[in-house]
Amino acid sequence: MLTQIAYSLLGFVLAIGILVVVHEFGHYLVAKLSGVKVLRFSVGFGRPLVLRRAGRDQTEYVLAAIPLGGYVKMLDENEGEVAPQERHRAFNRQSLAKRTAIVLAGPGFNFLFAILAYWVVFMAGVPGLKPVIGRVVPHSPAAVAGLRAGDEILRIDGHRIQSLQQDRLFLFQEALSHARVRLIVRTPHAHVRTLALSLAHVRAQSLSKGRLSEVLGFYGWQPKLVPRIAEVIAHTPAARGGLRVGDVITAIDGRAVSGWNQVARIIRAHPLTALRFRVRRHGQTRQLIITPKVVKVGGQRIGQIGAGVKVPGIPKALRVDVRLGPVKAFAAALRDTWLMSRLTVEMLGKMLLLQISPKGISGPITIAQYAGYSVQIGFASFLMFLGVVSISLGVLNLMPIPVLDGGHILFYVIEWFKGGPVSEQVVGWGQRVGVTLLLGLMMLAFYNDITRILR
């Protein structure tokens, strides 16, 4: 537990530090190229821990105490006195085009960083599962399309597929658009078939709650899990009911079971219901009464007993390492960055229209947890994580909310239409509204984080 917390803190600080530097460096670089004097480049807020001055303008480079953001402070007559000889270098004196470029550079660098991160990862290689179908859910979109267990997906809408993880973003996007996707698959008998996967009835609410596989109704390789208990968590229904490591579950309520998936389905379907377990222990049969506790997952109440089995490793024949050349990797990086950006915008839009739940909004706790997981897995995983978060930051900052970059762009658009700057009163009012909206968003994100932990 302590190790995971340490990894989460390390991953979070690294991620925020890197992405803040990327974002603010965009503003900084374009400001410098536009002839604007930069007074301070700060990573973090609050009391400076490290402060250095450098360059012709003696710009202050600061590492501050609160690592939750950063800023670039430029010479500006709206924020203080400016010497007459330096007024031409003040931000507010620049043309509308230059000011717009400086503001857009921050989010722009977030997107550029994501492209670079994906590009490096795609060239280095992404481990994955061979695109062989392990299970198809009855009556699901995949089953209706004719997909069967054992089929190998060769192409999705013309794109060659090498691993089951490829084109997940594309499928998510198509599901959100209720499109029809063409699949080319090879059966276990080497017959090639073309299938039409209809996503017309997929609901956005379902996509926001669950994984894509659950919505589409097909899964990759799934191991055959013998219901031999490998772990029993203390103070859980399993422990109180007498279940022990090494026990093999043979029946529940008189119904024979041969795989852990059967056991898990029965337990999930019977929260707060006393179940009669028949187990084999050291060659003898025992009867146990275990009452699954109730937990809430994705809005559903399911049962859980606090026990698990050992999961075998992935067979070597099903492992693949998808590695692309520089040109193809760059094209894939551009495509995935665009798809992720578009998906983020669409999901935010559907949240505002109340078509999907705002419970999907994550805060710093969830980000820290995922950062910790990705750090533990390896460099490529952490780089992919940085790419995803960088895109989210880029999209968020482009939202037309005053105090964000998108809010400044909104004021510049108004200025362009009316032929003059927006009044200070309107700017001040807009900033107060923007701060209120951001505080509300932060509170919602924290609430979602805490609720996930409690669940």
C-alpha positions in Angstrom: 0.0 0.0 0.0 2.7 2.4 1.0 4.7 1.5 -2.1 1.8 2.2 -4.3 1.2 5.6 -2.7 4.9 6.4 -3.2 4.7 5.5 -6.9 1.5 7.5 -7.2 3.1 10.6 -5.7 6.2 10.2 -7.8 4.2 9.7 -11.0 1.9 12.6 -10.3 4.8 15.1 -9.5 6.7 13.9 -12.6 3.6 14.1 -14.9 2.5 17.5 -13.7 6.0 18.9 -13.7 6.7 17.7 -17.3 3.3 18.8 -18.7 3.3 22.2 -17.0 6.8 22.9 -18.4 5.6 21.8 -21.9 2.5 24.0 -21.7 4.2 27.1 -20.3 7.2 26.7 -22.6 4.8 27.1 -25.5 3.6 30.5 -24.2 7.2 31.4 -23.3 8.8 30.5 -26.6 6.2 32.3 -28.8 6.2 35.3 -26.5 10.0 35.6 -26.9 9.8 35.1 -30.7 7.1 37.8 -30.8 9.4 40.3 -29.0 7.4 40.3 -25.7 9.5 40.6 -22.5 9.0 37.6 -20.2 9.4 38.5 -16.5 8.9 35.0 -14.9 8.6 31.4 -15.9 7.1 29.5 -12.9 6.5 25.8 -12.4 4.1 25.6 -9.5 2.4 28.3 -7.4 3.2 29.9 -4.1 6.5 30.4 -2.3 9.5 30.0 -4.6 11.7 27.0 -3.7 14.3 27.7 -6.4 14.7 31.1 -8.2 17.2 31.9 -10.9 17.6 34.9 -13.2 19.0 34.5 -16.6 19.2 36.1 -20.1 19.2 39.7 -21.3 15.9 40.4 -19.7 16.9 38.7 -16.4 13.9 36.5 -16.6 13.1 34.7 -13.3 12.9 30.9 -13.6 11.0 29.6 -10.5 10.2 26.2 -9.0 7.4 26.9 -6.5 6.0 25.1 -3.5 2.6 24.0 -4.9 3.2 21.7 -7.9 -0.3 22.0 -9.4 0.3 24.2 -12.4 2.4 27.1 -13.5 2.5 30.3 -15.4 4.4 32.7 -17.6 4.4 36.3 -16.5 4.9 38.8 -19.3 5.4 42.6 -19.3 1.9 44.0 -19.4 0.5 47.5 -18.8 -2.7 46.0 -17.3 -0.7 44.5 -14.5 1.6 47.3 -13.5 3.7 50.3 -14.6 5.8 49.9 -17.7 8.7 52.1 -18.5 8.1 54.2 -21.7 11.2 52.7 -23.5 9.8 49.2 -22.9 6.2 49.7 -23.8 6.7 48.2 -27.3 7.6 44.9 -25.6 4.4 44.8 -23.4 2.0 42.0 -24.1 -1.0 44.3 -24.3 0.7 46.4 -27.0 1.1 43.5 -29.4 -1.1 42.9 -32.4 -4.2 40.7 -32.1 -2.5 38.1 -34.2 0.6 37.9 -32.0 -1.4 37.8 -28.7 -3.6 35.0 -30.1 -0.5 33.1 -31.2 1.1 33.4 -27.7 -2.1 32.2 -26.0 -2.6 29.3 -28.4 1.0 28.2 -28.1 0.4 26.6 -24.6 -2.3 24.1 -25.7 -0.6 23.8 -29.0 2.5 22.5 -27.3 0.4 20.0 -25.3 -0.8 18.5 -28.6 2.7 18.5 -30.0 4.0 16.7 -26.9 1.3 14.1 -27.3 2.3 13.5 -30.9 5.9 13.2 -29.9 5.2 10.8 -27.1 3.0 8.5 -29.2 5.6 8.6 -32.0 8.4 7.5 -29.7 6.2 4.7 -28.2 5.0 3.4 -31.6 8.6 3.3 -32.9 9.9 1.6 -29.7 7.1 -1.0 -29.8 3.8 -1.6 -28.0 3.3 -5.0 -26.5 -0.2 -6.5 -26.9 -2.4 -9.4 -27.5 -2.9 -11.0 -30.9 -6.3 -9.9 -32.2 -7.9 -13.4 -31.7 -11.4 -13.4 -30.2 -11.7 -15.3 -27.0 -15.4 -14.8 -26.1 -18.4 -13.2 -27.8 -21.3 -12.1 -25.6 -24.7 -13.4 -26.9 -27.0 -10.8 -28.5 -24.3 -8.1 -28.4 -23.3 -6.0 -31.4 -20.4 -8.4 -32.0 -22.6 -11.4 -31.9 -25.2 -9.9 -34.3 -22.4 -9.0 -36.7 -21.4 -12.7 -36.8 -18.1 -12.5 -34.8 -17.2 -15.8 -33.2 -14.7 -17.1 -30.7 -11.5 -18.1 -32.4 -11.9 -15.4 -35.2 -8.8 -13.3 -35.8 -9.4 -9.7 -36.8 -7.3 -8.7 -39.8 -8.6 -5.3 -40.7 -11.0 -2.7 -39.2 -12.4 -0.3 -41.9 -9.3 -0.9 -44.0 -6.7 -0.5 -41.2 -4.4 -3.5 -40.7 -4.7 -4.9 -37.2 -1.7 -6.5 -35.4 -2.9 -6.4 -31.8 -6.3 -6.3 -30.0 -5.4 -2.9 -28.5 -4.9 -1.3 -31.9 -7.7 1.0 -33.2 -9.5 1.0 -29.8 -9.7 4.8 -30.1 -11.2 4.5 -33.6 -13.8 1.9 -32.4 -14.7 4.1 -29.5 -15.2 7.1 -31.8 -17.3 5.0 -34.2 -19.4 3.8 -31.3 -20.0 7.3 -30.1 -21.0 8.2 -33.7 -23.4 5.2 -34.0 -21.5 4.1 -37.2 -21.2 0.8 -39.0 -17.7 -0.7 -39.0 -16.4 -3.2 -41.6 -14.4 -6.0 -40.1 -12.3 -8.5 -42.0 -11.6 -11.7 -40.0 -10.0 -15.0 -40.4 -11.7 -18.1 -38.9 -9.8 -20.9 -37.1 -10.2 -22.8 -40.4 -8.4 -20.1 -42.4 -11.5 -18.8 -44.1 -11.6 -15.0 -44.6 -14.9 -13.3 -43.9 -16.2 -9.7 -44.1 -18.5 -8.6 -41.3 -20.5 -5.4 -40.6 -20.4 -4.3 -37.0 -23.4 -2.0 -36.4 -23.0 0.4 -33.5 -26.3 2.2 -34.1 -27.8 1.2 -30.7 -24.7 1.8 -28.5 -25.5 4.5 -25.9 -23.0 7.1 -24.9 -23.9 6.5 -21.2 -22.8 2.8 -21.6 -19.5 3.9 -23.1 -18.8 6.3 -20.3 -19.5 3.6 -17.7 -17.7 0.6 -19.0 -14.9 -0.7 -21.1 -15.3 -0.9 -24.9 -15.2 -4.7 -24.9 -18.2 -4.8 -22.6 -20.2 -2.5 -24.8 -19.3 -4.1 -28.1 -19.6 -7.6 -26.7 -16.3 -9.3 -27.6 -13.1 -10.1 -25.6 -9.7 -11.3 -26.4 -7.9 -14.3 -25.0 -9.2 -15.2 -21.6 -7.5 -17.9 -19.5 -9.3 -20.9 -18.2 -9.3 -20.2 -14.4 -9.6 -23.2 -12.2 -11.6 -22.1 -9.1 -8.6 -22.9 -6.8 -8.3 -20.1 -4.2 -5.0 -18.3 -4.2 -5.8 -15.4 -2.0 -8.3 -14.7 0.8 -8.4 -11.1 2.1 -8.7 -10.8 5.9 -12.0 -9.5 7.4 -14.0 -10.2 4.2 -17.0 -12.6 3.7 -14.7 -15.2 2.3 -12.4 -15.2 5.4 -15.4 -15.1 7.8 -17.1 -18.0 5.9 -14.0 -20.2 6.4 -12.6 -20.2 2.8 -8.9 -21.0 2.8 -6.0 -20.7 0.3 -5.8 -23.9 -1.7 -9.6 -24.7 -1.5 -11.2 -25.7 -4.8 -14.8 -24.6 -5.2 -16.8 -27.4 -6.9 -20.4 -26.1 -6.4 -22.5 -23.1 -5.2 -26.0 -23.7 -4.0 -26.0 -27.2 -5.5 -24.9 -25.9 -8.9 -21.6 -27.5 -10.2 -18.9 -25.0 -11.2 -15.7 -25.8 -13.2 -14.3 -22.3 -13.8 -13.6 -19.2 -11.8 -15.7 -17.1 -14.2 -18.8 -19.1 -13.3 -18.0 -18.6 -9.6 -17.5 -14.8 -10.1 -20.8 -14.4 -12.0 -22.8 -16.2 -9.3 -21.2 -14.1 -6.6 -21.7 -10.8 -8.5 -25.4 -11.7 -9.0 -26.1 -12.4 -5.3 -25.1 -9.6 -3.0 -26.2 -10.0 0.6 -27.5 -13.5 -0.1 -26.2 -16.5 1.9 -24.6 -18.9 -0.6 -23.7 -22.6 0.1 -20.2 -23.3 -1.2 -19.0 -26.9 -1.6 -15.2 -26.9 -1.6 -12.5 -29.6 -1.8 -9.8 -29.3 0.8 -7.0 -31.8 1.2 -9.1 -34.5 -0.6 -12.1 -33.9 1.6 -15.4 -32.1 0.8 -16.6 -29.3 3.0 -19.7 -27.1 3.1 -19.3 -23.3 3.7 -21.9 -20.6 4.0 -20.6 -17.3 2.6 -22.7 -14.1 2.2 -21.2 -11.7 -0.5 -21.0 -8.1 0.6 -22.6 -5.5 -1.7 -20.4 -3.1 -3.7 -21.4 -0.5 -6.3 -19.6 -0.6 -9.6 -20.7 1.5 -12.6 -24.0 2.3 -10.9 -24.8 -1.5 -10.3 -24.9 -3.3 -7.0 -22.9 -6.5 -7.2 -21.7 -9.1 -4.8 -18.1 -9.6 -3.6 -16.5 -12.0 -1.2 -12.8 -11.0 -1.0 -11.1 -14.0 -2.6 -9.2 -14.6 -5.8 -7.4 -17.1 -8.0 -4.0 -17.1 -9.7 -4.1 -15.9 -13.2 -1.7 -17.7 -15.6 0.6 -15.8 -18.0 -0.3 -15.0 -21.6 0.7 -17.8 -24.0 3.7 -16.8 -26.1 1.8 -17.6 -29.3 -0.7 -14.8 -28.5 1.8 -12.1 -27.6 2.7 -9.5 -30.2 5.0 -6.5 -30.2 3.7 -3.8 -32.6 6.6 -1.7 -33.8 6.3 0.8 -36.6 8.8 2.6 -38.8 9.3 6.4 -38.3 6.9 7.5 -41.0 4.1 5.1 -40.1 4.6 5.7 -36.4 4.3 9.5 -37.0 1.1 9.0 -39.0 -0.3 6.8 -36.3 0.7 9.4 -33.6 -1.1 12.1 -35.5 -4.2 10.0 -36.0 -4.4 8.9 -32.3 -3.8 12.5 -31.1 -6.6 13.7 -33.3 -8.9 10.9 -32.2 -8.2 11.4 -28.5 -8.7 15.2 -28.8 -12.0 14.7 -30.7 -13.2 12.1 -28.2 -12.4 14.4 -25.3 -14.4 17.2 -26.8 -17.3 15.0 -27.7 -17.5 13.5 -24.2 -17.3 16.9 -22.6 -20.1 18.1 -24.9 -22.3 15.1 -24.0 -21.7 15.7 -20.3 -22.8 19.3 -20.7 -25.9 18.1 -22.5 -26.5 15.5 -19.7 -26.3 12.6 -22.2 -23.6 11.0 -20.0 -22.8 11.2 -16.3 -20.2 13.7 -15.1 -18.9 10.9 -12.8 -16.4 10.2 -15.6 -14.5 13.4 -14.7 -11.3 12.5 -12.9 -9.4 14.6 -10.4 -5.8 14.7 -9.1 -6.2 11.5 -7.0 -7.2 9.4 -9.9 -4.6 10.9 -12.1 -2.0 10.2 -9.4 -3.1 6.6 -9.2 -2.8 6.0 -13.0 0.5 7.8 -13.0 1.7 5.4 -10.3 0.5 2.4 -12.2 2.2 3.6 -15.5 5.5 4.3 -13.7 5.6 0.8 -12.4 4.8 -0.8 -15.7 7.6 1.0 -17.5 8.8 4.0 -19.5 6.6 3.4 -22.6 3.5 3.1 -20.5 4.3 6.3 -18.6 5.0 8.1 -21.9 1.6 7.0 -23.2 -0.1 8.2 -20.0 1.6 11.6 -20.4 0.4 11.8 -24.0 -3.3 11.2 -22.9 -3.1 13.7 -20.0 -1.4 16.3 -22.3 -4.2 16.1 -24.8 -6.8 16.5 -21.9 -4.9 19.6 -20.7 -4.8 21.0 -24.2 -8.5 20.5 -24.7 -9.4 21.8 -21.3 -7.3 24.9 -21.7 -9.1 25.7 -25.0 -12.5 25.7 -23.4 -14.0 29.3 -23.7 -13.9 29.9 -20.0 -12.3 33.2 -18.8 -9.0 32.6 -16.9 -8.3 29.7 -19.3 -6.5 30.1 -22.6 -9.8 29.5 -24.4 -11.3 32.4 -22.5 -8.6 34.8 -23.7 -9.2 33.6 -27.3 -13.0 34.3 -26.8 -12.2 37.9 -25.7 -9.9 38.3 -28.8 -12.6 37.0 -31.1 -15.0 39.7 -29.6 -12.2 42.3 -30.0 -11.8 41.3 -33.6 -15.5 41.7 -34.3 -16.0 45.0 -32.5 -12.7 46.5 -33.6 -11.4 47.3 -30.1 -10.5 45.5 -26.8 -13.1 44.2 -24.4 -13.7 46.6 -21.4 -11.9 45.9 -18.1 -15.3 45.5 -16.4 -16.4 42.7 -18.8 -13.0 41.0 -18.4 -13.2 41.2 -14.6 -16.7 39.9 -14.6 -15.8 37.1 -16.9 -12.8 36.1 -14.8 -14.9 35.9 -11.7 -17.4 33.6 -13.5 -14.4 31.5 -14.9 -12.9 31.0 -11.4 -16.3 30.0 -10.1 -16.8 27.4 -12.9 -13.3 26.0 -12.4 -13.7 25.7 -8.6 -17.0 23.9 -9.2 -15.2 21.5 -11.7 -12.4 20.9 -9.2 -14.9 20.1 -6.4 -16.7 17.7 -8.7 -13.5 16.0 -9.7 -12.4 15.6 -6.1 -15.9 14.3 -5.2 -15.6 11.7 -8.0 -12.1 10.7 -6.8 -13.2 10.2 -3.2 -16.3 8.3 -4.2 -14.2 5.9 -6.3 -11.9 5.3 -3.3 -14.8 4.7 -0.9 -16.3 2.2 -3.4 
